[in-house]
């Protein structure tokens, strides 16, 4: 569990620099934007590796807090439908991106909530709960800080179509194959 907590602190900590220390983030990026991005990426990757390993280890001897009823798996699957669409939306600006305002944060919130509904161990609560709290805090903090441009295509209605098709395709691959292959768990019990 220690690796999971350390990974969460490192990964979410790095992703929270704009929330808690925006002037520091801006000074570091001003000195060397590429250097800042490289260090940010390496620290994020290290945090991701630690939290992934810690979560995998915690699954070997879980502390069960609750067991979800089978119908919640269907609710979670429905909540996950827009996640990949929203994840791609900032890079494919259109109505979806405008309406969601911060589509990737919304995607993280939906992803975390859907996983909290059906995963009831202490490790699940730490992992998905931390991401849900971070995304909510980041969304609130974005109201008081300047937005940075996201690299992407020019705004177009076609981008919404691309985001939906691409997002649903990735959802399908993930739900039907990738989730089971990578995590050893089918997102819907009747598929696994």
HUJOTA-V77216 format. One record per run of one state. SS is the DSSP state (~ for helix, > for strand, _ for the rest). FROM is the first residue (numbers start at 1). TO is the last residue. If there is no record, write none. Layout:
SS,FROM,TO
SS,FROM,TO
This chain:
_,1,1
~,2,15
_,16,16
~,17,20
_,21,21
~,22,31
_,32,32
~,33,60
_,61,63
>,64,64
_,65,69
~,70,81
_,82,82
~,83,89
_,90,94
~,95,100
_,101,102
~,103,118
_,119,120
>,121,121
~,122,142
_,143,156
~,157,183
_,184,188
~,189,191
_,192,192
